[in-house]
Amino acid sequence: LEFAVEMNNPGSADAVRAALEAAPGVKLLELREQEVLVETAAAAEGVRELLENLGCRAVLKGMGGSEE
């Protein structure tokens, strides 16, 4: 899943990283300026809510499947 995430406050990126790394079943692949890429079997809406509960606006930009 790829999200556009509004991380405007100092420390927002650190909070996003910590929350995603602590979330069960969510693997943080990449954290860039205003973008987050995760691998998960969880629902996209749940990951979006997790990000928004941190005070960051988040929008799902895209999703892909696994070849497994």
Backbone atoms as SQL, in Angstrom:
CREATE TABLE atoms (id INTEGER PRIMARY KEY, chain TEXT, resi INTEGER, resn TEXT, atom TEXT, x REAL, y REAL, z REAL);
INSERT INTO atoms VALUES
  (1, 'A', 1, 'LEU', 'N', 0.845, -1.176, 0.000),
  (2, 'A', 1, 'LEU', 'CA', 0.000, 0.000, 0.000),
  (3, 'A', 1, 'LEU', 'C', 0.885, 1.231, 0.000),
  (4, 'A', 2, 'GLU', 'N', 0.501, 2.211, -0.782),
  (5, 'A', 2, 'GLU', 'CA', 1.225, 3.476, -0.808),
  (6, 'A', 2, 'GLU', 'C', 0.273, 4.590, -0.389),
  (7, 'A', 3, 'PHE', 'N', 0.713, 5.357, 0.594),
  (8, 'A', 3, 'PHE', 'CA', -0.089, 6.455, 1.118),
  (9, 'A', 3, 'PHE', 'C', 0.640, 7.777, 0.937),
  (10, 'A', 4, 'ALA', 'N', -0.124, 8.812, 0.618),
  (11, 'A', 4, 'ALA', 'CA', 0.359, 10.186, 0.725),
  (12, 'A', 4, 'ALA', 'C', 0.012, 10.601, 2.145),
  (13, 'A', 5, 'VAL', 'N', 1.017, 11.024, 2.899),
  (14, 'A', 5, 'VAL', 'CA', 0.817, 11.340, 4.312),
  (15, 'A', 5, 'VAL', 'C', 1.348, 12.745, 4.589),
  (16, 'A', 6, 'GLU', 'N', 0.496, 13.581, 5.130),
  (17, 'A', 6, 'GLU', 'CA', 0.872, 14.951, 5.466),
  (18, 'A', 6, 'GLU', 'C', 1.610, 14.941, 6.800),
  (19, 'A', 7, 'MET', 'N', 2.933, 15.053, 6.738),
  (20, 'A', 7, 'MET', 'CA', 3.766, 15.040, 7.942),
  (21, 'A', 7, 'MET', 'C', 4.409, 16.416, 8.087),
  (22, 'A', 8, 'ASN', 'N', 3.660, 17.371, 8.606),
  (23, 'A', 8, 'ASN', 'CA', 4.123, 18.752, 8.676),
  (24, 'A', 8, 'ASN', 'C', 4.729, 19.143, 10.017),
  (25, 'A', 9, 'ASN', 'N', 4.453, 18.403, 11.052),
  (26, 'A', 9, 'ASN', 'CA', 4.957, 18.746, 12.383),
  (27, 'A', 9, 'ASN', 'C', 6.324, 18.099, 12.621),
  (28, 'A', 10, 'PRO', 'N', 7.176, 18.774, 13.375),
  (29, 'A', 10, 'PRO', 'CA', 8.455, 18.151, 13.727),
  (30, 'A', 10, 'PRO', 'C', 8.193, 16.845, 14.490),
  (31, 'A', 11, 'GLY', 'N', 8.864, 15.807, 14.094),
  (32, 'A', 11, 'GLY', 'CA', 8.683, 14.524, 14.761),
  (33, 'A', 11, 'GLY', 'C', 7.600, 13.662, 14.159),
  (34, 'A', 12, 'SER', 'N', 6.852, 14.182, 13.191),
  (35, 'A', 12, 'SER', 'CA', 5.772, 13.392, 12.579),
  (36, 'A', 12, 'SER', 'C', 6.306, 12.122, 11.930),
  (37, 'A', 13, 'ALA', 'N', 7.393, 12.234, 11.193),
  (38, 'A', 13, 'ALA', 'CA', 7.956, 11.065, 10.514),
  (39, 'A', 13, 'ALA', 'C', 8.382, 10.010, 11.527),
  (40, 'A', 14, 'ASP', 'N', 8.977, 10.440, 12.637),
  (41, 'A', 14, 'ASP', 'CA', 9.387, 9.486, 13.680),
  (42, 'A', 14, 'ASP', 'C', 8.180, 8.806, 14.300),
  (43, 'A', 15, 'ALA', 'N', 7.101, 9.559, 14.517),
  (44, 'A', 15, 'ALA', 'CA', 5.877, 8.992, 15.089),
  (45, 'A', 15, 'ALA', 'C', 5.245, 8.002, 14.123),
  (46, 'A', 16, 'VAL', 'N', 5.232, 8.334, 12.835),
  (47, 'A', 16, 'VAL', 'CA', 4.674, 7.427, 11.817),
  (48, 'A', 16, 'VAL', 'C', 5.493, 6.147, 11.775),
  (49, 'A', 17, 'ARG', 'N', 6.813, 6.286, 11.746),
  (50, 'A', 17, 'ARG', 'CA', 7.686, 5.098, 11.710),
  (51, 'A', 17, 'ARG', 'C', 7.434, 4.201, 12.926),
  (52, 'A', 18, 'ALA', 'N', 7.395, 4.785, 14.112),
  (53, 'A', 18, 'ALA', 'CA', 7.196, 4.010, 15.339),
  (54, 'A', 18, 'ALA', 'C', 5.840, 3.311, 15.344),
  (55, 'A', 19, 'ALA', 'N', 4.791, 4.012, 14.922),
  (56, 'A', 19, 'ALA', 'CA', 3.446, 3.426, 14.924),
  (57, 'A', 19, 'ALA', 'C', 3.342, 2.276, 13.936),
  (58, 'A', 20, 'LEU', 'N', 3.914, 2.440, 12.749),
  (59, 'A', 20, 'LEU', 'CA', 3.836, 1.381, 11.741),
  (60, 'A', 20, 'LEU', 'C', 4.689, 0.182, 12.125),
  (61, 'A', 21, 'GLU', 'N', 5.848, 0.426, 12.715),
  (62, 'A', 21, 'GLU', 'CA', 6.699, -0.685, 13.140),
  (63, 'A', 21, 'GLU', 'C', 6.085, -1.452, 14.301),
  (64, 'A', 22, 'ALA', 'N', 5.255, -0.795, 15.105),
  (65, 'A', 22, 'ALA', 'CA', 4.598, -1.453, 16.239),
  (66, 'A', 22, 'ALA', 'C', 3.290, -2.126, 15.841),
  (67, 'A', 23, 'ALA', 'N', 2.747, -1.785, 14.683),
  (68, 'A', 23, 'ALA', 'CA', 1.456, -2.339, 14.252),
  (69, 'A', 23, 'ALA', 'C', 1.636, -3.796, 13.831),
  (70, 'A', 24, 'PRO', 'N', 0.813, -4.694, 14.381),
  (71, 'A', 24, 'PRO', 'CA', 0.931, -6.105, 14.014),
  (72, 'A', 24, 'PRO', 'C', 0.546, -6.328, 12.552),
  (73, 'A', 25, 'GLY', 'N', 1.361, -7.104, 11.851),
  (74, 'A', 25, 'GLY', 'CA', 1.053, -7.459, 10.469),
  (75, 'A', 25, 'GLY', 'C', 1.346, -6.373, 9.451),
  (76, 'A', 26, 'VAL', 'N', 2.029, -5.308, 9.870),
  (77, 'A', 26, 'VAL', 'CA', 2.364, -4.217, 8.953),
  (78, 'A', 26, 'VAL', 'C', 3.886, -4.115, 8.870),
  (79, 'A', 27, 'LYS', 'N', 4.411, -4.153, 7.654),
  (80, 'A', 27, 'LYS', 'CA', 5.854, -4.029, 7.444),
  (81, 'A', 27, 'LYS', 'C', 6.115, -2.717, 6.704),
  (82, 'A', 28, 'LEU', 'N', 6.834, -1.815, 7.345),
  (83, 'A', 28, 'LEU', 'CA', 7.184, -0.538, 6.735),
  (84, 'A', 28, 'LEU', 'C', 8.287, -0.777, 5.719),
  (85, 'A', 29, 'LEU', 'N', 8.024, -0.461, 4.456),
  (86, 'A', 29, 'LEU', 'CA', 9.014, -0.648, 3.401),
  (87, 'A', 29, 'LEU', 'C', 9.794, 0.629, 3.123),
  (88, 'A', 30, 'GLU', 'N', 9.083, 1.751, 3.121),
  (89, 'A', 30, 'GLU', 'CA', 9.739, 3.015, 2.804),
  (90, 'A', 30, 'GLU', 'C', 8.979, 4.174, 3.426),
  (91, 'A', 31, 'LEU', 'N', 9.736, 5.126, 3.943),
  (92, 'A', 31, 'LEU', 'CA', 9.169, 6.343, 4.516),
  (93, 'A', 31, 'LEU', 'C', 9.921, 7.509, 3.899),
  (94, 'A', 32, 'ARG', 'N', 9.258, 8.222, 3.000),
  (95, 'A', 32, 'ARG', 'CA', 9.858, 9.377, 2.334),
  (96, 'A', 32, 'ARG', 'C', 9.069, 10.604, 2.732),
  (97, 'A', 33, 'GLU', 'N', 9.535, 11.746, 2.284),
  (98, 'A', 33, 'GLU', 'CA', 8.830, 12.988, 2.561),
  (99, 'A', 33, 'GLU', 'C', 7.417, 12.917, 1.991),
  (100, 'A', 34, 'GLN', 'N', 6.432, 12.912, 2.861),
  (101, 'A', 34, 'GLN', 'CA', 5.007, 12.918, 2.511),
  (102, 'A', 34, 'GLN', 'C', 4.519, 11.616, 1.868),
  (103, 'A', 35, 'GLU', 'N', 5.321, 10.530, 1.910),
  (104, 'A', 35, 'GLU', 'CA', 4.897, 9.248, 1.345),
  (105, 'A', 35, 'GLU', 'C', 5.314, 8.095, 2.260),
  (106, 'A', 36, 'VAL', 'N', 4.419, 7.106, 2.335),
  (107, 'A', 36, 'VAL', 'CA', 4.689, 5.907, 3.134),
  (108, 'A', 36, 'VAL', 'C', 4.317, 4.691, 2.292),
  (109, 'A', 37, 'LEU', 'N', 5.202, 3.702, 2.273),
  (110, 'A', 37, 'LEU', 'CA', 4.966, 2.459, 1.559),
  (111, 'A', 37, 'LEU', 'C', 5.038, 1.318, 2.564),
  (112, 'A', 38, 'VAL', 'N', 3.959, 0.535, 2.656),
  (113, 'A', 38, 'VAL', 'CA', 3.912, -0.580, 3.599),
  (114, 'A', 38, 'VAL', 'C', 3.468, -1.848, 2.892),
  (115, 'A', 39, 'GLU', 'N', 3.836, -2.965, 3.480),
  (116, 'A', 39, 'GLU', 'CA', 3.365, -4.278, 3.032),
  (117, 'A', 39, 'GLU', 'C', 2.522, -4.847, 4.160),
  (118, 'A', 40, 'THR', 'N', 1.313, -5.262, 3.836),
  (119, 'A', 40, 'THR', 'CA', 0.423, -5.784, 4.871),
  (120, 'A', 40, 'THR', 'C', -0.723, -6.567, 4.249),
  (121, 'A', 41, 'ALA', 'N', -1.299, -7.457, 5.040),
  (122, 'A', 41, 'ALA', 'CA', -2.522, -8.141, 4.643),
  (123, 'A', 41, 'ALA', 'C', -3.719, -7.447, 5.284),
  (124, 'A', 42, 'ALA', 'N', -3.448, -6.443, 6.126),
  (125, 'A', 42, 'ALA', 'CA', -4.512, -5.695, 6.799),
  (126, 'A', 42, 'ALA', 'C', -5.245, -4.810, 5.788),
  (127, 'A', 43, 'ALA', 'N', -6.437, -4.404, 6.137),
  (128, 'A', 43, 'ALA', 'CA', -7.223, -3.529, 5.274),
  (129, 'A', 43, 'ALA', 'C', -6.569, -2.156, 5.169),
  (130, 'A', 44, 'ALA', 'N', -6.601, -1.590, 3.980),
  (131, 'A', 44, 'ALA', 'CA', -6.023, -0.268, 3.748),
  (132, 'A', 44, 'ALA', 'C', -6.654, 0.773, 4.664),
  (133, 'A', 45, 'GLU', 'N', -7.938, 0.657, 4.911),
  (134, 'A', 45, 'GLU', 'CA', -8.645, 1.623, 5.762),
  (135, 'A', 45, 'GLU', 'C', -8.084, 1.606, 7.183),
  (136, 'A', 46, 'GLY', 'N', -7.710, 0.448, 7.679),
  (137, 'A', 46, 'GLY', 'CA', -7.142, 0.348, 9.017),
  (138, 'A', 46, 'GLY', 'C', -5.790, 1.035, 9.120),
  (139, 'A', 47, 'VAL', 'N', -4.960, 0.876, 8.087),
  (140, 'A', 47, 'VAL', 'CA', -3.655, 1.533, 8.080),
  (141, 'A', 47, 'VAL', 'C', -3.842, 3.044, 7.965),
  (142, 'A', 48, 'ARG', 'N', -4.779, 3.479, 7.125),
  (143, 'A', 48, 'ARG', 'CA', -5.058, 4.908, 6.981),
  (144, 'A', 48, 'ARG', 'C', -5.508, 5.505, 8.310),
  (145, 'A', 49, 'GLU', 'N', -6.394, 4.803, 9.008),
  (146, 'A', 49, 'GLU', 'CA', -6.865, 5.279, 10.315),
  (147, 'A', 49, 'GLU', 'C', -5.723, 5.371, 11.317),
  (148, 'A', 50, 'LEU', 'N', -4.822, 4.403, 11.297),
  (149, 'A', 50, 'LEU', 'CA', -3.670, 4.435, 12.187),
  (150, 'A', 50, 'LEU', 'C', -2.848, 5.694, 11.939),
  (151, 'A', 51, 'LEU', 'N', -2.626, 6.027, 10.683),
  (152, 'A', 51, 'LEU', 'CA', -1.863, 7.228, 10.336),
  (153, 'A', 51, 'LEU', 'C', -2.599, 8.496, 10.759),
  (154, 'A', 52, 'GLU', 'N', -3.895, 8.523, 10.521),
  (155, 'A', 52, 'GLU', 'CA', -4.675, 9.718, 10.858),
  (156, 'A', 52, 'GLU', 'C', -4.813, 9.896, 12.372),
  (157, 'A', 53, 'ASN', 'N', -4.782, 8.814, 13.132),
  (158, 'A', 53, 'ASN', 'CA', -4.838, 8.914, 14.594),
  (159, 'A', 53, 'ASN', 'C', -3.580, 9.565, 15.161),
  (160, 'A', 54, 'LEU', 'N', -2.537, 9.643, 14.350),
  (161, 'A', 54, 'LEU', 'CA', -1.302, 10.323, 14.748),
  (162, 'A', 54, 'LEU', 'C', -1.377, 11.819, 14.454),
  (163, 'A', 55, 'GLY', 'N', -2.468, 12.246, 13.832),
  (164, 'A', 55, 'GLY', 'CA', -2.626, 13.653, 13.484),
  (165, 'A', 55, 'GLY', 'C', -2.135, 13.988, 12.091),
  (166, 'A', 56, 'CYS', 'N', -1.902, 12.967, 11.280),
  (167, 'A', 56, 'CYS', 'CA', -1.433, 13.163, 9.905),
  (168, 'A', 56, 'CYS', 'C', -2.564, 12.821, 8.935),
  (169, 'A', 57, 'ARG', 'N', -2.855, 13.725, 8.013),
  (170, 'A', 57, 'ARG', 'CA', -3.823, 13.386, 6.960),
  (171, 'A', 57, 'ARG', 'C', -3.190, 12.351, 6.063),
  (172, 'A', 58, 'ALA', 'N', -3.947, 11.320, 5.684),
  (173, 'A', 58, 'ALA', 'CA', -3.419, 10.242, 4.851),
  (174, 'A', 58, 'ALA', 'C', -4.420, 9.870, 3.772),
  (175, 'A', 59, 'VAL', 'N', -3.913, 9.639, 2.567),
  (176, 'A', 59, 'VAL', 'CA', -4.723, 9.240, 1.429),
  (177, 'A', 59, 'VAL', 'C', -4.055, 8.055, 0.756),
  (178, 'A', 60, 'LEU', 'N', -4.818, 7.014, 0.489),
  (179, 'A', 60, 'LEU', 'CA', -4.299, 5.856, -0.211),
  (180, 'A', 60, 'LEU', 'C', -4.029, 6.242, -1.659),
  (181, 'A', 61, 'LYS', 'N', -2.772, 6.074, -2.108),
  (182, 'A', 61, 'LYS', 'CA', -2.403, 6.409, -3.468),
  (183, 'A', 61, 'LYS', 'C', -2.455, 5.191, -4.382),
  (184, 'A', 62, 'GLY', 'N', -2.161, 4.023, -3.825),
  (185, 'A', 62, 'GLY', 'CA', -2.150, 2.829, -4.659),
  (186, 'A', 62, 'GLY', 'C', -1.906, 1.578, -3.854),
  (187, 'A', 63, 'MET', 'N', -2.201, 0.457, -4.497),
  (188, 'A', 63, 'MET', 'CA', -1.960, -0.837, -3.876),
  (189, 'A', 63, 'MET', 'C', -1.580, -1.834, -4.950),
  (190, 'A', 64, 'GLY', 'N', -0.833, -2.817, -4.538),
  (191, 'A', 64, 'GLY', 'CA', -0.421, -3.870, -5.459),
  (192, 'A', 64, 'GLY', 'C', -0.581, -5.212, -4.794),
  (193, 'A', 65, 'GLY', 'N', -0.476, -6.241, -5.583),
  (194, 'A', 65, 'GLY', 'CA', -0.625, -7.595, -5.070),
  (195, 'A', 65, 'GLY', 'C', 0.710, -8.277, -4.931),
  (196, 'A', 66, 'SER', 'N', 0.681, -9.423, -4.311),
  (197, 'A', 66, 'SER', 'CA', 1.879, -10.228, -4.126),
  (198, 'A', 66, 'SER', 'C', 1.857, -11.375, -5.121),
  (199, 'A', 67, 'GLU', 'N', 3.020, -11.793, -5.552),
  (200, 'A', 67, 'GLU', 'CA', 3.098, -12.929, -6.479),
  (201, 'A', 67, 'GLU', 'C', 3.088, -14.253, -5.752),
  (202, 'A', 68, 'GLU', 'N', 3.085, -14.218, -4.415),
  (203, 'A', 68, 'GLU', 'CA', 3.089, -15.447, -3.617),
  (204, 'A', 68, 'GLU', 'C', 1.744, -16.096, -3.631);
